[in-house]
Amino acid sequence: MHGTITSVAEVTNISKHGFWLLLDEEELLLPFEKFPWFRSATIDQITTVERPSPEHLYWPGLDIDLTVQSIRQPEAFPLVARL
């Protein structure tokens, strides 16, 4: 039987340039320039983030799914959805 994932994602700071996300011991920046879907989101929408698996993040209020790798290396994921 598999255990429950207890690792959570936490938004630690939001600025006009983007926001910082704490995953375990790693803090990642999501700049609005590279992740424009968050630019006009509310604080509640940005801070309500789920981590269904260690490499998958989901923002239910925005219906945004991202892999952790796409945050670490956005240049490796050049496809960007239109606003």
ZIDADA-V670628 format. One record per residue. RES is the residue in one small letter. PSI is psi in whole degrees, -180 to 180 (none if undefined). Layout:
RES_PSI, RES_PSI
This chain:
m_133, h_147, g_170, t_138, i_121, t_-6, s_128, v_163, a_138, e_128, v_123, t_-20, n_145, i_132, s_-178, k_-13, h_-21, g_-161, f_158, w_138, l_127, l_120, l_109, d_-115, e_6, e_133, e_125, l_141, l_133, l_92, p_139, f_-26, e_-37, k_-20, f_69, p_-16, w_-22, f_-12, r_-44, s_13, a_154, t_165, i_-43, d_-42, q_-38, i_-40, t_-12, t_89, v_137, e_154, r_82, p_-26, s_166, p_-28, e_15, h_130, l_147, y_130, w_98, p_-35, g_-18, l_-8, d_49, i_127, d_132, l_146, t_152, v_-37, q_-35, s_-22, i_-42, r_-40, q_71, p_-26, e_-21, a_-6, f_75, p_-15, l_125, v_129, a_148, r_147, l_none
